[in-house]
């Protein structure tokens, strides 16, 4: 006589009783838990600063693409001074997210009018608005080195129009949802 394992026996009974309902030894858990387990650590609500660094780079340290993956299907473009004013709604494929992290410096991927470099330096402020929302304020900036501080640099001035991005925690990770200009 061949004895079936408990898993096989349970599944045979399951096939007889209700073929559409799988039987397991463990209670069925919420699929969100499984989804969250597969997401990178920087998707955690408390890791918003780390998330933004990966998002700005365009990929994480494992080489996974981040910008397109974690941008909402549509992005609301709103007025910077009065965010209640909706200017337009754009598709994520039409978004031109232009902040990057180069040599550990925040930059905008447009040529600099200050020092003729291929990109413009930015001053960035990450602001946690609530548990599910953070805002990234940015403005063009000029920095200089202080010989007495060695390699450290200081902010000389900011210039141009400020902008901002809004990220919301959705489906287990942060997503770009709004652009303020």
Legacy VTK file of the C-alpha trace (Angstrom):
# vtk DataFile Version 3.0
C-alpha trace
ASCII
DATASET POLYDATA
POINTS 181 float
0.000 0.000 0.000
1.385 3.396 -1.012
0.806 6.173 1.438
0.190 9.651 -0.010
1.826 12.648 1.591
-0.466 15.000 3.471
-0.109 17.575 0.668
-1.107 15.038 -2.007
-3.970 13.701 0.072
-5.228 17.183 0.803
-5.075 18.118 -2.872
-6.855 14.899 -3.914
-9.656 15.712 -1.477
-9.630 19.262 -2.733
-9.983 18.060 -6.339
-13.030 16.018 -5.356
-14.727 18.659 -3.241
-14.048 22.017 -4.864
-11.511 22.117 -7.680
-11.424 25.911 -7.781
-10.332 26.304 -4.156
-6.712 25.370 -3.357
-6.093 23.842 0.048
-2.972 24.717 1.975
-1.718 24.046 5.454
-1.442 27.823 5.936
-4.264 30.333 5.952
-4.556 32.388 2.779
-2.752 35.671 3.195
-3.292 38.995 1.545
-1.576 39.243 -1.857
-0.261 42.694 -0.858
2.088 40.977 1.589
3.514 38.849 -1.236
3.777 41.906 -3.496
5.591 43.921 -0.821
8.043 41.078 -0.227
9.085 41.277 -3.894
9.544 45.066 -3.879
12.926 46.693 -3.182
13.645 47.962 0.349
13.594 51.576 -0.890
9.864 51.166 -1.615
9.158 51.229 2.128
7.283 54.390 3.199
10.147 55.378 5.526
12.780 55.002 2.787
11.540 57.917 0.665
14.963 59.616 0.553
16.656 56.447 -0.648
13.825 55.894 -3.125
14.309 59.375 -4.592
18.045 58.798 -5.073
17.317 55.604 -7.038
14.524 57.324 -8.974
16.739 60.282 -9.919
19.550 57.979 -11.072
17.083 56.127 -13.289
18.058 52.735 -11.934
18.863 51.072 -8.648
22.133 49.381 -7.697
20.920 46.084 -9.184
20.381 47.826 -12.535
16.573 47.780 -12.333
14.922 50.685 -14.178
13.159 53.025 -11.726
11.815 56.158 -13.413
9.302 54.610 -15.797
8.435 51.811 -13.354
7.590 54.182 -10.506
5.862 56.955 -12.444
2.060 56.987 -12.393
0.350 56.398 -15.749
-0.728 60.049 -15.750
1.008 62.982 -14.087
-0.847 66.090 -13.020
1.040 69.276 -13.878
0.023 71.960 -11.376
0.886 75.552 -10.559
3.855 75.818 -8.173
2.445 78.791 -6.241
-1.112 77.418 -6.115
-1.120 73.600 -6.498
-4.928 73.534 -6.566
-4.687 74.911 -10.131
-4.370 72.029 -12.595
-2.476 73.107 -15.728
-2.577 69.822 -17.650
-2.418 66.055 -17.325
0.358 64.264 -19.188
1.119 60.625 -19.875
4.118 59.116 -18.140
5.728 58.531 -21.541
5.586 62.303 -22.159
7.123 63.274 -18.826
10.594 64.775 -18.917
11.888 64.191 -15.400
15.145 66.110 -15.525
16.728 65.720 -12.076
19.719 63.429 -11.813
22.442 62.588 -9.334
25.929 63.022 -10.825
29.084 62.693 -8.743
26.918 62.842 -5.597
25.486 66.200 -6.701
21.907 67.029 -7.629
21.715 68.320 -11.183
19.218 69.210 -13.865
20.012 67.679 -17.231
20.226 71.005 -19.048
23.452 72.919 -19.817
24.529 75.367 -17.138
24.559 79.074 -17.932
26.818 79.683 -14.911
29.837 77.471 -15.592
29.240 75.960 -19.067
28.991 72.418 -17.678
26.676 69.930 -19.429
24.190 70.159 -16.576
22.924 72.685 -14.051
23.405 72.211 -10.315
20.303 72.183 -8.118
19.397 72.814 -4.532
16.994 70.033 -3.471
14.704 69.812 -0.450
12.819 66.588 0.299
9.758 67.261 2.444
7.629 64.506 3.960
4.049 65.810 3.754
2.414 62.770 5.382
2.920 58.998 5.612
1.986 58.511 1.953
3.283 61.685 0.284
6.580 63.499 -0.105
7.553 66.551 -2.107
10.846 67.377 -3.808
11.416 71.126 -4.169
14.224 72.150 -6.499
15.776 75.328 -7.844
18.878 76.041 -9.921
21.873 76.787 -7.729
25.437 77.983 -7.893
27.978 76.436 -5.537
31.598 77.300 -4.786
34.444 75.646 -2.918
35.753 77.114 0.303
39.533 76.585 0.404
39.433 76.493 4.199
36.903 73.643 4.165
38.864 71.496 1.725
36.579 69.577 -0.615
33.354 70.973 0.832
31.352 73.462 -1.153
28.793 76.028 -0.146
25.714 77.502 -1.780
26.466 80.863 -3.411
22.979 81.599 -4.732
19.831 80.136 -6.215
18.312 81.439 -9.418
15.509 80.797 -11.881
12.033 79.477 -11.223
11.516 76.828 -8.561
9.808 73.542 -9.323
8.632 70.511 -7.399
7.633 66.894 -7.788
5.073 65.056 -5.666
5.426 61.344 -4.929
2.677 59.209 -3.412
2.982 55.746 -1.913
0.812 53.493 -4.109
0.773 49.734 -4.730
3.574 49.174 -2.245
6.051 51.762 -3.555
6.535 55.466 -4.181
5.209 56.843 -7.484
5.696 60.200 -9.186
2.163 61.618 -9.474
2.475 65.418 -9.807
4.799 68.046 -11.188
4.617 71.655 -9.940
5.895 74.444 -12.173
LINES 1 182
181 0 1 2 3 4 5 6 7 8 9 10 11 12 13 14 15 16 17 18 19 20 21 22 23 24 25 26 27 28 29 30 31 32 33 34 35 36 37 38 39 40 41 42 43 44 45 46 47 48 49 50 51 52 53 54 55 56 57 58 59 60 61 62 63 64 65 66 67 68 69 70 71 72 73 74 75 76 77 78 79 80 81 82 83 84 85 86 87 88 89 90 91 92 93 94 95 96 97 98 99 100 101 102 103 104 105 106 107 108 109 110 111 112 113 114 115 116 117 118 119 120 121 122 123 124 125 126 127 128 129 130 131 132 133 134 135 136 137 138 139 140 141 142 143 144 145 146 147 148 149 150 151 152 153 154 155 156 157 158 159 160 161 162 163 164 165 166 167 168 169 170 171 172 173 174 175 176 177 178 179 180
